[in-house]
């Protein structure tokens, strides 16, 4: 049997106390914060990709326009 003196908080002095409630609360808080940060980074990356695609779009005529021009030139 464990020997020790119980203090005012109900914890035995000289013994190691594992505070499971506080531990589980910290784990759950960490998981929530990590998930939110993951979603924020994912959203920012998605927005950057959309900007890159918009900037990389060619400003010239489409492929159909070029082919029709070639066709017209060949007819002449």
PyMOL commands that set and color helices and strands:
alter all, ss='L'
color gray80, all
select helices_A, chain A and resi 20-56+63-75
alter helices_A, ss='H'
color red, helices_A
select strands_A, chain A and resi 5-6+12-13
alter strands_A, ss='S'
color yellow, strands_A
deselect
rebuild
show_as cartoon
